[in-house]
Amino acid sequence: MNIAAPALELRSAELSGIEGGHASEAGPASKRIVVAYGFWIFLLSDIVMFSAFFASYAVLAGATAGGPTGAELFSQGTVAIETGCLLASSYTCGLMSLAISSRRRLATYFFAVITFALGAVFLHLEIREFATMIARDAGPERSAFLSAFFALVGCHGLHVAAGLVWLVVMMAQVAARGFADKVKRRLFCFALFWHALDIIWVGLFTVVYLNGVN
């Protein structure tokens, strides 16, 4: 009687199971992990880009070429409303994420609409600020300071506009597909993007507007 035969048969079965994919714990990562990892890389690259804009603004903030300064151009009241709207939209975006996790469609729509409205108010005030500055002959071509200002703040505004379009598209996908895994992953990425814009605005508000009026 061969005592080693059962052990050899067991080992052979284990190997065939691994080759057949039944025990491939070390296989490729799930799509959810790959998407989240890739989107974090995108956010980090975006932060690097904004860091370059911040550095340029810090260098050129005093290069007004005899033109208007930040203290003459910036409206503290308008900027305070913009900041409040964006911070509140980040909060409602978080509530939307909680509604998505609990698969409450009406609550998801409700908080998405509030997030969109607050973001739209922020964007409207920013565009009006730009229009007012240009009307006072303080456009980006007036000085290096204003060029850096419009590049930094305008780039953030473009990101907010892209986020609003993205939110509308995602709500259309929720209406069409419900809370499918793909839709939830995309909504998760949107929430990360929106919160990142909020963090960048806090730095922008501090560096540009608070230092500018002082």
N, CA, C and O of each residue as an XYZ file, in Angstrom:
856
protein
N       0.847     -1.198      0.000
C       0.000      0.000      0.000
C       0.877      1.240      0.000
O       1.760      1.388      0.845
N       0.631      2.115     -0.939
C       1.440      3.328     -1.060
C       0.829      4.419     -0.189
O      -0.234      4.946     -0.515
N       1.502      4.769      0.936
C       0.973      5.753      1.881
C       1.020      7.155      1.294
O       0.179      7.988      1.630
N       2.005      7.437      0.404
C       2.181      8.787     -0.135
C       1.184      9.123     -1.246
O       1.084     10.279     -1.658
N       0.434      8.105     -1.740
C      -0.466      8.354     -2.866
C      -1.538      9.389     -2.552
O      -1.741     10.288     -3.368
N      -2.250      9.319     -1.399
C      -3.276     10.336     -1.113
C      -2.709     11.749     -1.073
O      -3.339     12.688     -1.558
N      -1.490     11.905     -0.481
C      -0.886     13.231     -0.402
C      -0.556     13.757     -1.782
O      -0.739     14.940     -2.067
N      -0.052     12.842     -2.670
C       0.272     13.268     -4.028
C      -0.989     13.671     -4.788
O      -0.981     14.649     -5.535
N      -2.077     12.914     -4.595
C      -3.323     13.250     -5.268
C      -3.876     14.596     -4.788
O      -4.400     15.382     -5.577
N      -3.746     14.851     -3.458
C      -4.215     16.118     -2.905
C      -3.417     17.278     -3.470
O      -3.978     18.309     -3.841
N      -2.080     17.101     -3.535
C      -1.215     18.160     -4.074
C      -1.535     18.408     -5.542
O      -1.557     19.556     -5.985
N      -1.784     17.345     -6.297
C      -2.121     17.484     -7.707
C      -3.439     18.242     -7.879
O      -3.575     19.058     -8.791
N      -4.398     17.971     -7.008
C      -5.686     18.671     -7.082
C      -5.531     20.150     -6.772
O      -6.187     20.984     -7.395
N      -4.655     20.494     -5.798
C      -4.416     21.894     -5.453
C      -3.813     22.642     -6.626
O      -4.219     23.758     -6.948
N      -2.813     21.992     -7.276
C      -2.157     22.645     -8.412
C      -3.126     22.863     -9.559
O      -3.114     23.921    -10.187
N      -3.963     21.875     -9.839
C      -4.922     22.030    -10.931
C      -5.945     23.100    -10.611
O      -6.427     23.786    -11.512
N      -6.284     23.253     -9.333
C      -7.233     24.299     -8.932
C      -6.646     25.673     -9.136
O      -7.340     26.595     -9.565
N      -5.347     25.819     -8.826
C      -4.693     27.117     -9.021
C      -4.600     27.444    -10.494
O      -4.859     28.578    -10.897
N      -4.222     26.432    -11.328
C      -4.100     26.667    -12.757
C      -5.450     26.991    -13.377
O      -5.523     27.748    -14.345
N      -6.507     26.430    -12.835
C      -7.833     26.680    -13.378
C      -8.451     27.974    -12.892
O      -9.558     28.318    -13.305
N      -7.759     28.705    -12.021
C      -8.244     29.998    -11.570
C      -9.130     29.932    -10.349
O      -9.759     30.930     -9.998
N      -9.203     28.768     -9.677
C     -10.089     28.653     -8.522
C      -9.463     29.228     -7.261
O     -10.181     29.556     -6.316
N      -8.143     29.356     -7.225
C      -7.482     29.860     -6.016
C      -6.520     30.979     -6.372
O      -5.429     31.071     -5.811
N      -6.920     31.815     -7.291
C      -6.014     32.872     -7.770
C      -6.201     34.135     -6.942
O      -6.685     35.155     -7.434
N      -5.812     34.047     -5.686
C      -5.922     35.204     -4.810
C      -4.961     36.314     -5.234
O      -5.201     37.483     -4.934
N      -3.887     35.964     -5.922
C      -2.892     36.960     -6.333
C      -3.117     37.408     -7.772
O      -2.184     37.875     -8.424
N      -4.328     37.274     -8.270
C      -4.639     37.659     -9.649
C      -4.759     39.160     -9.792
O      -4.419     39.904     -8.872
N      -5.248     39.618    -10.956
C      -5.390     41.049    -11.207
C      -6.331     41.711    -10.209
O      -7.280     41.092     -9.729
N      -6.055     42.987     -9.901
C      -6.913     43.733     -8.979
C      -8.274     43.974     -9.623
O      -8.406     43.985    -10.847
N      -9.279     44.168     -8.779
C     -10.619     44.425     -9.293
C     -10.665     45.786     -9.969
O      -9.817     46.645     -9.727
N     -11.671     45.970    -10.823
C     -11.804     47.231    -11.549
C     -12.029     48.388    -10.589
O     -11.566     49.500    -10.842
N     -12.734     48.142     -9.489
C     -12.970     49.197     -8.506
C     -11.663     49.742     -7.952
O     -11.512     50.954     -7.795
N     -10.706     48.847     -7.652
C      -9.417     49.269     -7.110
C      -8.601     49.999     -8.172
O      -7.962     51.011     -7.886
N      -8.627     49.480     -9.399
C      -7.858     50.102    -10.481
C      -8.375     51.506    -10.777
O      -7.583     52.432    -10.952
N      -9.703     51.673    -10.835
C     -10.286     52.980    -11.115
C      -9.959     53.966    -10.000
O      -9.577     55.105    -10.267
N     -10.108     53.529     -8.748
C      -9.810     54.426     -7.631
C      -8.339     54.833     -7.631
O      -8.014     56.000     -7.413
N      -7.457     53.872     -7.874
C      -6.024     54.172     -7.893
C      -5.698     55.143     -9.025
O      -4.962     56.108     -8.823
N      -6.248     54.888    -10.222
C      -5.995     55.764    -11.359
C      -6.531     57.163    -11.131
O      -5.911     58.143    -11.542
N      -7.683     57.263    -10.475
C      -8.248     58.594    -10.257
C      -7.454     59.368     -9.216
O      -7.340     60.590     -9.310
N      -6.901     58.670     -8.222
C      -6.042     59.355     -7.256
C      -4.801     59.915     -7.953
O      -4.339     61.006     -7.619
N      -4.266     59.173     -8.915
C      -3.117     59.674     -9.680
C      -3.509     60.931    -10.453
O      -2.747     61.896    -10.509
N      -4.712     60.914    -11.053
C      -5.188     62.106    -11.761
C      -5.297     63.302    -10.818
O      -4.865     64.403    -11.160
N      -5.875     63.090     -9.624
C      -6.009     64.185     -8.674
C      -4.653     64.724     -8.240
O      -4.473     65.934     -8.110
N      -3.703     63.827     -8.018
C      -2.363     64.273     -7.621
C      -1.704     65.084     -8.733
O      -1.038     66.083     -8.461
N      -1.884     64.662     -9.981
C      -1.321     65.425    -11.092
C      -1.992     66.794    -11.194
O      -1.339     67.779    -11.538
N      -3.284     66.861    -10.898
C      -3.984     68.141    -10.902
C      -3.458     69.052     -9.797
O      -3.308     70.257     -9.999
N      -3.183     68.482     -8.648
C      -2.637     69.261     -7.533
C      -1.247     69.783     -7.880
O      -0.900     70.907     -7.518
N      -0.452     68.981     -8.573
C       0.872     69.443     -9.017
C       0.723     70.644     -9.959
O       1.481     71.609     -9.866
N      -0.259     70.576    -10.864
C      -0.495     71.688    -11.779
C      -0.883     72.951    -11.013
O      -0.355     74.028    -11.287
N      -1.802     72.824    -10.058
C      -2.201     73.980     -9.271
C      -1.036     74.502     -8.429
O      -0.936     75.708     -8.199
N      -0.170     73.625     -7.975
C       1.007     74.070     -7.220
C       1.886     74.979     -8.068
O       2.437     75.963     -7.573
N       2.014     74.642     -9.359
C       2.795     75.492    -10.266
C       2.126     76.854    -10.426
O       2.811     77.877    -10.459
N       0.796     76.880    -10.524
C       0.081     78.161    -10.623
C       0.238     78.969     -9.334
O       0.427     80.184     -9.381
N       0.160     78.298     -8.188
C       0.347     78.986     -6.918
C       1.753     79.588     -6.826
O       1.924     80.724     -6.384
N       2.741     78.822     -7.244
C       4.121     79.318     -7.196
C       4.292     80.529     -8.111
O       4.947     81.503     -7.739
N       3.705     80.467     -9.303
C       3.789     81.600    -10.232
C       3.119     82.836     -9.645
O       3.638     83.947     -9.755
N       1.970     82.635     -9.026
C       1.275     83.781     -8.430
C       2.093     84.383     -7.284
O       2.182     85.604     -7.155
N       2.682     83.529     -6.461
C       3.472     84.032     -5.334
C       4.643     84.890     -5.820
O       4.993     85.887     -5.189
N       5.241     84.499     -6.935
C       6.370     85.252     -7.477
C       5.911     86.575     -8.095
O       6.600     87.589     -7.981
N       4.739     86.560     -8.753
C       4.288     87.719     -9.534
C       3.271     88.589     -8.802
O       2.778     89.560     -9.377
N       2.947     88.273     -7.563
C       1.892     89.003     -6.854
C       2.197     90.490     -6.722
O       1.279     91.309     -6.697
N       3.456     90.842     -6.639
C       3.807     92.255     -6.480
C       4.102     92.970     -7.783
O       4.380     94.169     -7.781
N       4.045     92.252     -8.898
C       4.395     92.845    -10.198
C       3.157     93.463    -10.825
O       2.620     92.937    -11.800
N       2.701     94.584    -10.265
C       1.478     95.228    -10.748
C       1.737     96.195    -11.897
O       0.783     96.645    -12.532
N       2.984     96.527    -12.185
C       3.347     97.440    -13.286
C       2.602     98.769    -13.183
O       2.200     99.343    -14.195
N       2.422     99.246    -11.967
C       1.728    100.502    -11.758
C       0.218    100.407    -11.873
O      -0.472    101.422    -11.779
N      -0.311     99.203    -12.076
C      -1.748     99.005    -12.212
C      -2.404     98.747    -10.866
O      -1.758     98.866     -9.825
N      -3.687     98.395    -10.882
C      -4.408     98.157     -9.628
C      -3.886     96.931     -8.887
O      -3.443     95.957     -9.495
N      -3.949     97.003     -7.583
C      -3.523     95.891     -6.735
C      -4.733     95.082     -6.287
O      -5.880     95.440     -6.558
N      -4.450     93.989     -5.600
C      -5.532     93.161     -5.106
C      -6.421     93.894     -4.122
O      -7.637     93.698     -4.119
N      -5.828     94.741     -3.281
C      -6.614     95.492     -2.304
C      -7.610     96.416     -2.978
O      -8.666     96.704     -2.415
N      -7.289     96.886     -4.182
C      -8.184     97.779     -4.922
C      -9.245     97.022     -5.716
O     -10.288     97.586     -6.048
N      -8.991     95.761     -6.020
C      -9.870     95.006     -6.909
C     -10.761     93.997     -6.204
O     -11.907     93.802     -6.608
N     -10.257     93.355     -5.163
C     -10.979     92.247     -4.556
C     -12.099     92.742     -3.647
O     -11.918     93.681     -2.872
N     -13.256     92.096     -3.752
C     -14.399     92.397     -2.896
C     -14.509     91.309     -1.836
O     -14.796     90.154     -2.152
N     -14.284     91.672     -0.597
C     -14.308     90.677      0.476
C     -15.690     90.039      0.623
O     -15.795     88.842      0.892
N     -16.747     90.833      0.448
C     -18.091     90.291      0.592
C     -18.393     89.235     -0.458
O     -18.925     88.170     -0.144
N     -18.045     89.536     -1.722
C     -18.301     88.575     -2.801
C     -17.502     87.299     -2.597
O     -18.022     86.198     -2.773
N     -16.236     87.451     -2.226
C     -15.381     86.276     -2.025
C     -15.881     85.442     -0.851
O     -15.794     84.214     -0.885
N     -16.401     86.092      0.185
C     -16.940     85.357      1.333
C     -18.154     84.528      0.911
O     -18.309     83.388      1.349
N     -19.010     85.095      0.066
C     -20.179     84.340     -0.415
C     -19.728     83.170     -1.284
O     -20.257     82.066     -1.161
N     -18.751     83.407     -2.164
C     -18.220     82.325     -2.998
C     -17.692     81.188     -2.128
O     -17.968     80.015     -2.380
N     -16.931     81.553     -1.103
C     -16.347     80.534     -0.226
C     -17.433     79.760      0.508
O     -17.361     78.536      0.615
N     -18.441     80.470      1.016
C     -19.533     79.796      1.710
C     -20.282     78.831      0.800
O     -20.641     77.728      1.211
N     -20.516     79.260     -0.451
C     -21.227     78.391     -1.397
C     -20.432     77.126     -1.685
O     -20.993     76.031     -1.706
N     -19.124     77.271     -1.907
C     -18.323     76.098     -2.257
C     -18.174     75.158     -1.071
O     -18.231     73.940     -1.240
N     -17.983     75.702      0.130
C     -17.883     74.845      1.313
C     -19.202     74.112      1.558
O     -19.206     72.924      1.881
N     -20.315     74.823      1.403
C     -21.620     74.181      1.588
C     -21.864     73.110      0.533
O     -22.453     72.069      0.825
N     -21.408     73.366     -0.707
C     -21.598     72.365     -1.769
C     -20.786     71.101     -1.485
O     -21.201     70.000     -1.848
N     -19.641     71.257     -0.841
C     -18.856     70.081     -0.471
C     -19.599     69.249      0.583
O     -19.557     68.019      0.563
N     -20.273     69.942      1.494
C     -21.053     69.242      2.523
C     -22.224     68.488      1.895
O     -22.452     67.321      2.212
N     -22.966     69.151      1.007
C     -24.102     68.484      0.363
C     -23.635     67.360     -0.560
O     -24.348     66.374     -0.751
N     -22.435     67.507     -1.134
C     -21.880     66.415     -1.935
C     -21.608     65.188     -1.058
O     -21.814     64.052     -1.484
N     -21.145     65.431      0.166
C     -20.949     64.324      1.101
C     -22.264     63.656      1.470
O     -22.330     62.433      1.591
N     -23.317     64.458      1.649
C     -24.635     63.882      1.930
C     -25.145     63.076      0.732
O     -25.806     62.050      0.894
N     -24.828     63.556     -0.461
C     -25.203     62.804     -1.661
C     -24.501     61.450     -1.688
O     -25.105     60.442     -2.054
N     -23.229     61.426     -1.301
C     -22.491     60.170     -1.267
C     -23.106     59.189     -0.271
O     -23.178     57.989     -0.540
N     -23.552     59.701      0.882
C     -24.215     58.837      1.858
C     -25.524     58.290      1.301
O     -25.859     57.126      1.522
N     -26.265     59.133      0.575
C     -27.514     58.665     -0.028
C     -27.244     57.600     -1.083
O     -28.026     56.660     -1.227
N     -26.161     57.734     -1.812
C     -25.791     56.729     -2.812
C     -25.458     55.407     -2.137
O     -25.853     54.341     -2.610
N     -24.727     55.484     -1.023
C     -24.351     54.260     -0.310
C     -25.575     53.510      0.199
O     -25.589     52.279      0.224
N     -26.600     54.250      0.603
C     -27.826     53.599      1.094
C     -28.861     53.412     -0.015
O     -29.989     52.994      0.247
N     -28.474     53.725     -1.260
C     -29.304     53.501     -2.445
C     -30.645     54.223     -2.359
O     -31.684     53.665     -2.712
N     -30.611     55.473     -1.884
C     -31.823     56.297     -1.814
C     -31.805     57.263     -2.994
O     -31.087     58.263     -2.972
N     -32.577     56.969     -4.000
C     -32.497     57.723     -5.253
C     -32.995     59.159     -5.082
O     -32.343     60.088     -5.558
N     -34.134     59.364     -4.415
C     -34.673     60.717     -4.258
C     -33.727     61.603     -3.464
O     -33.523     62.769     -3.804
N     -33.152     61.044     -2.404
C     -32.193     61.826     -1.614
C     -30.949     62.150     -2.436
O     -30.377     63.231     -2.301
N     -30.534     61.218     -3.284
C     -29.387     61.470     -4.162
C     -29.671     62.629     -5.095
O     -28.837     63.521     -5.248
N     -30.842     62.628     -5.722
C     -31.218     63.729     -6.611
C     -31.295     65.053     -5.851
O     -30.833     66.087     -6.335
N     -31.878     65.008     -4.668
C     -32.074     66.227     -3.881
C     -30.740     66.891     -3.550
O     -30.557     68.086     -3.785
N     -29.812     66.108     -3.005
C     -28.522     66.683     -2.625
C     -27.676     67.027     -3.848
O     -26.856     67.944     -3.795
N     -27.868     66.299     -4.950
C     -27.159     66.637     -6.183
C     -27.618     67.989     -6.720
O     -26.803     68.786     -7.185
N     -28.937     68.248     -6.656
C     -29.465     69.536     -7.121
C     -28.931     70.677     -6.273
O     -28.562     71.724     -6.806
N     -28.885     70.490     -4.959
C     -28.351     71.540     -4.085
C     -26.866     71.767     -4.362
O     -26.405     72.908     -4.415
N     -26.116     70.668     -4.539
C     -24.692     70.797     -4.860
C     -24.500     71.561     -6.159
O     -23.643     72.440     -6.253
N     -25.305     71.220     -7.161
C     -25.208     71.911     -8.450
C     -25.546     73.392     -8.303
O     -24.845     74.243     -8.851
N     -26.610     73.707     -7.569
C     -27.038     75.099     -7.415
C     -25.959     75.928     -6.715
O     -25.666     77.049     -7.129
N     -25.376     75.377     -5.663
C     -24.333     76.105     -4.939
C     -23.097     76.304     -5.819
O     -22.490     77.375     -5.814
N     -22.732     75.268     -6.573
C     -21.600     75.397     -7.485
C     -21.873     76.413     -8.579
O     -20.973     77.153     -8.975
N     -23.127     76.457     -9.081
C     -23.485     77.413    -10.120
C     -23.442     78.846     -9.591
O     -23.009     79.755    -10.299
N     -23.890     79.053     -8.349
C     -23.815     80.388     -7.744
C     -22.355     80.819     -7.600
O     -22.004     81.962     -7.893
N     -21.518     79.903     -7.150
C     -20.090     80.206     -7.030
C     -19.521     80.612     -8.388
O     -18.808     81.611     -8.489
N     -19.828     79.855     -9.414
C     -19.292     80.137    -10.746
C     -19.820     81.465    -11.283
O     -19.079     82.219    -11.913
N     -21.085     81.750    -11.040
C     -21.669     83.014    -11.488
C     -20.959     84.201    -10.841
O     -20.623     85.175    -11.515
N     -20.733     84.115     -9.534
C     -20.059     85.213     -8.833
C     -18.626     85.389     -9.333
O     -18.134     86.512     -9.442
N     -17.970     84.285     -9.632
C     -16.592     84.374    -10.116
C     -16.538     85.020    -11.507
O     -15.679     85.860    -11.778
N     -17.453     84.622    -12.370
C     -17.497     85.219    -13.712
C     -17.829     86.705    -13.623
O     -17.264     87.518    -14.355
N     -18.735     87.053    -12.736
C     -19.080     88.471    -12.561
C     -17.881     89.260    -12.027
O     -17.659     90.406    -12.419
N     -17.120     88.643    -11.139
C     -15.906     89.302    -10.634
C     -14.920     89.551    -11.772
O     -14.349     90.636    -11.872
N     -14.719     88.554    -12.628
C     -13.819     88.719    -13.764
C     -14.305     89.830    -14.692
O     -13.512     90.655    -15.145
N     -15.615     89.851    -14.976
C     -16.176     90.860    -15.881
C     -16.001     92.261    -15.304
O     -15.687     93.204    -16.030
N     -16.206     92.392    -13.995
C     -16.040     93.699    -13.346
C     -14.597     94.169    -13.418
O     -14.341     95.345    -13.678
N     -13.651     93.265    -13.192
C     -12.236     93.626    -13.249
C     -11.831     94.036    -14.664
O     -11.093     95.004    -14.846
N     -12.312     93.302    -15.660
C     -11.972     93.630    -17.047
C     -12.572     94.976    -17.440
O     -11.953     95.747    -18.174
N     -13.794     95.260    -16.944
C     -14.430     96.551    -17.228
C     -13.651     97.710    -16.615
O     -13.728     98.837    -17.105
N     -12.916     97.446    -15.563
C     -12.092     98.487    -14.921
C     -10.669     98.515    -15.479
O      -9.757     99.052    -14.850
N     -10.492     97.939    -16.649
C      -9.185     97.875    -17.309
C      -8.174     97.106    -16.445
O      -7.007     97.483    -16.341
N      -8.648     96.042    -15.842
C      -7.773     95.204    -15.016
C      -7.851     93.770    -15.526
O      -8.063     92.835    -14.754
N      -7.674     93.607    -16.842
C      -7.677     92.283    -17.434
C      -6.333     91.599    -17.287
O      -5.397     92.185    -16.742
N      -6.224     90.373    -17.762
C      -4.971     89.617    -17.582
C      -3.782     90.230    -18.307
O      -2.639     89.942    -17.953
N      -4.017     91.062    -19.306
C      -2.901     91.665    -20.041
C      -2.375     92.927    -19.349
O      -1.364     93.484    -19.779
N      -3.043     93.385    -18.287
C      -2.659     94.656    -17.637
C      -1.348     94.550    -16.893
O      -0.556     95.492    -16.915
N      -1.095     93.440    -16.239
C       0.146     93.278    -15.466
C       0.416     91.795    -15.247
O      -0.452     90.951    -15.469
N       1.628     91.496    -14.811
C       1.983     90.108    -14.508
C       1.163     89.588    -13.328
O       0.794     88.414    -13.286
N       0.886     90.465    -12.379
C       0.059     90.080    -11.235
C      -1.320     89.613    -11.699
O      -1.805     88.571    -11.259
N      -1.948     90.381    -12.583
C      -3.279     90.019    -13.048
C      -3.249     88.799    -13.962
O      -4.193     88.009    -13.975
N      -2.181     88.642    -14.718
C      -2.052     87.432    -15.539
C      -2.012     86.193    -14.657
O      -2.685     85.202    -14.940
N      -1.218     86.248    -13.580
C      -1.128     85.109    -12.661
C      -2.457     84.888    -11.944
O      -2.861     83.750    -11.707
N      -3.137     85.987    -11.598
C      -4.425     85.865    -10.907
C      -5.461     85.179    -11.784
O      -6.112     84.227    -11.353
N      -5.615     85.662    -13.020
C      -6.614     85.079    -13.907
C      -6.279     83.623    -14.250
O      -7.180     82.798    -14.405
N      -4.993     83.310    -14.367
C      -4.605     81.931    -14.673
C      -4.964     80.990    -13.527
O      -5.512     79.910    -13.749
N      -4.653     81.407    -12.297
C      -4.900     80.547    -11.136
C      -6.389     80.424    -10.828
O      -6.924     79.318    -10.750
N      -7.051     81.556    -10.655
C      -8.476     81.534    -10.293
C      -9.315     81.009    -11.462
O     -10.277     80.269    -11.255
N      -8.949     81.394    -12.693
C      -9.688     80.924    -13.854
C      -9.578     79.424    -14.048
O     -10.548     78.773    -14.436
N      -8.398     78.871    -13.780
C      -8.229     77.426    -13.901
C      -9.117     76.689    -12.901
O      -9.709     75.660    -13.226
N      -9.203     77.219    -11.689
C     -10.090     76.615    -10.697
C     -11.540     76.730    -11.144
O     -12.314     75.786    -10.987
N     -11.917     77.884    -11.702
C     -13.279     78.051    -12.184
C     -13.631     77.081    -13.301
O     -14.748     76.568    -13.352
N     -12.679     76.828    -14.198
C     -12.918     75.852    -15.264
C     -13.136     74.460    -14.681
O     -13.966     73.702    -15.184
N     -12.410     74.123    -13.640
C     -12.607     72.827    -12.988
C     -14.004     72.734    -12.364
O     -14.653     71.690    -12.432
N     -14.459     73.832    -11.759
C     -15.804     73.836    -11.182
C     -16.851     73.652    -12.273
O     -17.805     72.894    -12.099
N     -16.674     74.348    -13.407
C     -17.612     74.203    -14.526
C     -17.632     72.765    -15.040
O     -18.696     72.215    -15.323
N     -16.447     72.159    -15.159
C     -16.378     70.761    -15.597
C     -17.062     69.846    -14.587
O     -17.717     68.878    -14.972
N     -16.913     70.147    -13.292
C     -17.571     69.352    -12.263
C     -19.084     69.440    -12.342
O     -19.773     68.445    -12.117
N     -19.610     70.616    -12.659
C     -21.065     70.766    -12.782
C     -21.601     69.947    -13.959
O     -22.643     69.300    -13.856
N     -20.872     69.987    -15.079
C     -21.283     69.174    -16.238
C     -21.228     67.690    -15.880
O     -22.126     66.922    -16.225
N     -20.166     67.302    -15.186
C     -20.003     65.907    -14.768
C     -21.160     65.474    -13.871
O     -21.670     64.363    -14.011
N     -21.576     66.346    -12.951
C     -22.661     66.008    -12.029
C     -23.975     65.787    -12.793
O     -24.726     64.862    -12.482
N     -24.246     66.631    -13.783
C     -25.464     66.458    -14.581
C     -25.435     65.112    -15.313
O     -26.432     64.391    -15.351
N     -24.278     64.789    -15.892
C     -24.146     63.509    -16.604
C     -24.357     62.335    -15.652
O     -25.003     61.349    -16.007
N     -23.812     62.443    -14.445
C     -23.949     61.343    -13.492
C     -25.393     61.161    -13.034
O     -25.844     60.032    -12.841
N     -26.120     62.263    -12.858
C     -27.527     62.121    -12.477
C     -28.336     61.489    -13.608
O     -29.284     60.746    -13.354
N     -27.967     61.782    -14.852
C     -28.620     61.118    -15.987
C     -28.322     59.625    -15.975
O     -29.190     58.818    -16.307
N     -27.104     59.249    -15.595
C     -26.766     57.829    -15.526
C     -27.498     57.137    -14.381
O     -27.903     55.982    -14.512
N     -27.669     57.831    -13.266
C     -28.436     57.246    -12.162
C     -29.885     57.009    -12.599
O     -30.477     55.981    -12.271
N     -30.449     57.964    -13.340
C     -31.823     57.810    -13.823
C     -31.950     56.651    -14.801
O     -32.967     55.959    -14.822
N     -30.907     56.439    -15.618
C     -30.981     55.399    -16.653
C     -30.585     54.022    -16.132
O     -31.189     53.021    -16.517
N     -29.573     53.958    -15.257
C     -29.016     52.672    -14.847
C     -29.169     52.368    -13.362
O     -28.827     51.272    -12.918
N     -29.677     53.322    -12.593
C     -29.773     53.090    -11.161
C     -28.399     53.116    -10.498
O     -27.479     53.786    -10.966
N     -28.280     52.380     -9.408
C     -27.026     52.349     -8.657
C     -26.185     51.132     -9.057
O     -25.794     50.327     -8.212
N     -25.922     51.017    -10.340
C     -25.027     49.954    -10.813
C     -23.608     50.225    -10.319
O     -23.268     51.355     -9.969
N     -22.789     49.182    -10.294
C     -21.435     49.326     -9.764
C     -20.636     50.390    -10.519
O     -19.913     51.172     -9.902
N     -20.760     50.424    -11.856
C     -20.037     51.420    -12.639
C     -20.468     52.831    -12.270
O     -19.638     53.730    -12.136
N     -21.749     53.014    -12.111
C     -22.273     54.338    -11.773
C     -21.773     54.763    -10.391
O     -21.378     55.914    -10.202
N     -21.788     53.850     -9.437
C     -21.330     54.181     -8.088
C     -19.841     54.520     -8.086
O     -19.416     55.415     -7.355
N     -19.037     53.814     -8.899
C     -17.615     54.137     -8.984
C     -17.409     55.537     -9.541
O     -16.572     56.293     -9.047
N     -18.176     55.881    -10.573
C     -18.037     57.207    -11.171
C     -18.492     58.307    -10.212
O     -17.892     59.381    -10.161
N     -19.541     58.039     -9.463
C     -19.990     59.011     -8.466
C     -18.959     59.177     -7.357
O     -18.762     60.279     -6.846
N     -18.306     58.086     -6.987
C     -17.238     58.154     -5.989
C     -16.091     59.035     -6.499
O     -15.541     59.843     -5.752
N     -15.740     58.870     -7.774
C     -14.679     59.692     -8.367
C     -15.092     61.159     -8.419
O     -14.280     62.050     -8.166
N     -16.366     61.405     -8.750
C     -16.842     62.797     -8.775
C     -16.727     63.427     -7.399
O     -16.279     64.567     -7.277
N     -17.129     62.696     -6.352
C     -17.061     63.246     -4.994
C     -15.621     63.589     -4.622
O     -15.372     64.638     -4.027
N     -14.672     62.719     -4.966
C     -13.263     63.019     -4.705
C     -12.839     64.300     -5.426
O     -12.167     65.155     -4.848
N     -13.235     64.421     -6.681
C     -12.886     65.591     -7.485
C     -13.458     66.860     -6.870
O     -12.762     67.871     -6.771
N     -14.719     66.815     -6.458
C     -15.376     68.008     -5.919
C     -14.756     68.431     -4.585
O     -14.557     69.621     -4.342
N     -14.455     67.467     -3.727
C     -13.825     67.795     -2.445
C     -12.414     68.347     -2.660
O     -11.975     69.230     -1.922
N     -11.702     67.830     -3.669
C     -10.365     68.354     -3.974
C     -10.445     69.811     -4.409
O      -9.597     70.619     -4.031
N     -11.466     70.155     -5.207
C     -11.646     71.558     -5.611
C     -11.906     72.440     -4.401
O     -11.454     73.584     -4.354
N     -12.624     71.919     -3.434
C     -12.899     72.675     -2.210
C     -11.596     72.946     -1.451
O     -11.373     74.059     -0.973
N     -10.750     71.941     -1.344
C      -9.474     72.110     -0.641
C      -8.592     73.118     -1.364
O      -7.953     73.960     -0.733
N      -8.559     73.029     -2.695
C      -7.748     73.970     -3.472
C      -8.273     75.391     -3.291
O      -7.485     76.333     -3.205
N      -9.595     75.556     -3.230
C     -10.147     76.895     -3.057
C      -9.767     77.489     -1.705
O      -9.528     78.693     -1.608
N      -9.708     76.671     -0.667
C      -9.303     77.171      0.647
C      -7.886     77.751      0.567
O      -7.615     78.820      1.113
N      -6.980     77.030     -0.123
C      -5.632     77.563     -0.307
C      -5.636     78.807     -1.171
O      -4.903     79.758     -0.899
N      -6.458     78.808     -2.214
C      -6.538     79.962     -3.112
C      -7.110     81.174     -2.377
O      -6.613     82.290     -2.533
N      -8.139     80.959     -1.587
C      -8.741     82.043     -0.813
C      -7.726     82.672      0.147
O      -7.688     83.889      0.328
N      -6.910     81.812      0.753
C      -5.924     82.313      1.708
C      -4.793     83.057      1.012
O      -4.448     84.175      1.397
N      -4.214     82.432     -0.018
C      -3.036     82.990     -0.670
C      -3.371     84.221     -1.511
O      -2.650     85.219     -1.484
N      -4.477     84.139     -2.262
C      -4.813     85.217     -3.211
C      -5.605     86.331     -2.535
O      -5.189     87.490     -2.546
N      -6.744     85.979     -1.949
C      -7.664     87.023     -1.504
C      -7.291     87.604     -0.128
O      -7.256     88.824      0.033
N      -7.017     86.756      0.847
C      -6.673     87.292      2.170
C      -5.365     88.075      2.123
O      -5.279     89.181      2.657
N      -4.340     87.497      1.480
C      -3.078     88.239      1.351
C      -3.226     89.452      0.440
O      -2.561     90.470      0.635
N      -4.113     89.336     -0.566
C      -4.277     90.437     -1.509
C      -4.857     91.678     -0.875
O      -4.412     92.787     -1.170
N      -5.846     91.517     -0.008
C      -6.469     92.696      0.596
C      -5.591     93.283      1.699
O      -5.804     94.419      2.124
N      -4.611     92.517      2.162
C      -3.706     93.041      3.206
C      -2.487     93.721      2.602
O      -1.629     94.214      3.334
